[in-house]
Amino acid sequence: MRYNPAIRIDDIKLLAYELFDAYSKLNHEELMHYALALIDHVLDYTNYTVTPLITSSIETLKAYMNKEITLKTLRDQSFKCHEQARLCKKMVERNIYRVIGQAIATAHVKLHALRASDYMIKIVNLMDLGNVEKIGKERRYQISLMEHIKSQRKD
């Protein structure tokens, strides 16, 4: 199966397909770990200051993974991130909240892990217009992160 991003981004299709293949080999719990790592990555990549909303989003996903909260609570937190994204004037900041909102939503539907990855590519597009090398580096990072998480699996 071919993967097509739901948003318009400059991408390297071959690497996007590789990411989809890596995604297909992870279970739901592993993708939630990927989502948490992607949140850390987007904050590091953009050097964005952690806000109370970001902190509570990370805590919410962890709480859901530990079966401490309901799916409704988790989804509400994801919606708060998307609401914050709509309020952002700066496109990079807007897409940081999109990455986080999609990452949190991974607990609800696995496919959101790919959506979060795509928004991360959009951030690379915005920060380094048309830089194919950086897009490739980011996709390879995402693939290696998924592969690393899979390698930690206790079969």
Secondary structure, 3 states (H helix, E strand, C coil): CCCCCCCCCCCCHHHHHHHHHHHHCCCHHHHHHHHHHHHHHHHHHHCCCCCHHHHHHHHHHHHHHCCCCCHHHHHHHHHHHHHHHHHCCCHHHHHHHHHHHHHHHCCCCCCHHHHHHHHHHHHHHHHCCCCHHHHHHHHHHHHHHHHHHHHCCCC
